[in-house]
Amino acid sequence: MDTTNPSSPPMLWSLAWQLLGKAAESGDGALATPSISTVASLQVARPRVVVLRKADDQNCVLTCYTDRRSVKVDHLNKGSEFSWLGWDREASVQFVGGGPTTWASEAEHRKIFAQLPKHSRKAYATVSPPGSPLPDAGTGLPSRWEDMDEAETDYALANFGILKTRLRWAEVLKLDREGNTRLAANRSDGDEWSFQYIVP
Ligand SMILES: Cc1cc2nc3c(=O)[nH]c(=O)nc-3n(C[C@H](O)[C@H](O)[C@H](O)COP(=O)(O)O)c2cc1C
């Protein structure tokens, strides 16, 4: 069935965004912690799990937070896109999609960081960048972290990054005993999505 440029998006598309939105808001279910892959070379894709912070169904933008010093950012700086992968077990829906990924505004960074309690700042507060070697198993946080009050952890703002992927392609796969269905979506040329059901 060819659904290219329908007047309204296919139901599977609406369902996927409903699930993504719910996952981002509630933090519940596997779709709330999707994986993101980047590439540094044509041969090696590097996946990692992140927390889905926002799923903007109007603009089809997915948001996560990260440490600006992490490998994924290095990959972005080298031209990689983000490819997201998530699975909602209850709904039997897999979502994959990707596109160019950019930073939120400086003002948004400041606003969101200011709302983070001390324990949530840990991920951005390590002394050395994520992935740096340690002499022993450890958190990488400053040795007096436990004694620091929240204001003293403000330095982590410099490492705190909000990344937004404006999807330019996506696929939704719905598993069903009666028969699986798979929808491909594309908007490489602009804002308008085209949809195409494909063989699962
Ligand atoms: C459940 C879970 C949630 C995570 N959430 C995030 C996240 O929101 N942002 C992030 O940068 N890393 C998150 N991580 C850690 C990443 O998976 C990864 O180890 C880290 O970002 C370093 O990745 P990189 O070196 O490939 O950039 C999470 C890991 C787990 C297991």
The ligand as a Tripos MOL2 file, in Angstrom:
@<TRIPOS>MOLECULE
LIG
   31    33     1     0     0
SMALL
NO_CHARGES

@<TRIPOS>ATOM
      1 C1         19.7800    3.3000   31.6190 C.3       1 LIG1
      2 C2         20.8940    4.1760   31.0960 C.ar      1 LIG1
      3 C3         20.6250    5.5010   30.8290 C.ar      1 LIG1
      4 C4         21.6300    6.3270   30.3340 C.ar      1 LIG1
      5 N1         21.3340    7.6170   30.0390 N.ar      1 LIG1
      6 C5         22.2590    8.4060   29.4560 C.ar      1 LIG1
      7 C6         21.9160    9.7170   28.9900 C.ar      1 LIG1
      8 O1         20.7750   10.1810   29.1170 O.2       1 LIG1
      9 N2         22.8880   10.4410   28.3940 N.ar      1 LIG1
     10 C7         24.1440    9.9520   28.2120 C.ar      1 LIG1
     11 O2         24.9710   10.6690   27.6390 O.2       1 LIG1
     12 N3         24.4940    8.7250   28.6390 N.ar      1 LIG1
     13 C8         23.5900    7.9340   29.2430 C.ar      1 LIG1
     14 N4         23.9190    6.6640   29.6420 N.ar      1 LIG1
     15 C9         25.3180    6.2060   29.5000 C.3       1 LIG1
     16 C10        25.5830    5.8640   28.0250 C.3       1 LIG1
     17 O3         24.9710    4.6340   27.7110 O.3       1 LIG1
     18 C11        27.0730    5.8440   27.6710 C.3       1 LIG1
     19 O4         27.7360    4.8970   28.4850 O.3       1 LIG1
     20 C12        27.7050    7.2110   27.8400 C.3       1 LIG1
     21 O5         26.8690    8.2310   27.3310 O.3       1 LIG1
     22 C13        29.0470    7.2720   27.1070 C.3       1 LIG1
     23 O6         28.8120    7.0360   25.7370 O.3       1 LIG1
     24 P1         29.8530    7.4380   24.6020 P.3       1 LIG1
     25 O7         31.2230    7.2380   25.1790 O.co2     1 LIG1
     26 O8         29.5950    6.4650   23.4910 O.co2     1 LIG1
     27 O9         29.5810    8.8400   24.1980 O.co2     1 LIG1
     28 C14        22.9420    5.8190   30.1320 C.ar      1 LIG1
     29 C15        23.1930    4.4690   30.3910 C.ar      1 LIG1
     30 C16        22.1910    3.6730   30.8740 C.ar      1 LIG1
     31 C17        22.4980    2.2210   31.1510 C.3       1 LIG1
@<TRIPOS>BOND
     1     1     2 1
     2     2     3 ar
     3     2    30 ar
     4     3     4 ar
     5     4     5 ar
     6     4    28 ar
     7     5     6 ar
     8     6     7 ar
     9     6    13 1
    10     7     8 2
    11     7     9 ar
    12     9    10 ar
    13    10    11 2
    14    10    12 ar
    15    12    13 ar
    16    13    14 ar
    17    14    15 1
    18    14    28 ar
    19    15    16 1
    20    16    17 1
    21    16    18 1
    22    18    19 1
    23    18    20 1
    24    20    21 1
    25    20    22 1
    26    22    23 1
    27    23    24 1
    28    24    25 2
    29    24    26 1
    30    24    27 1
    31    28    29 ar
    32    29    30 ar
    33    30    31 1
@<TRIPOS>SUBSTRUCTURE
     1 LIG1         1 GROUP 0 **** ****
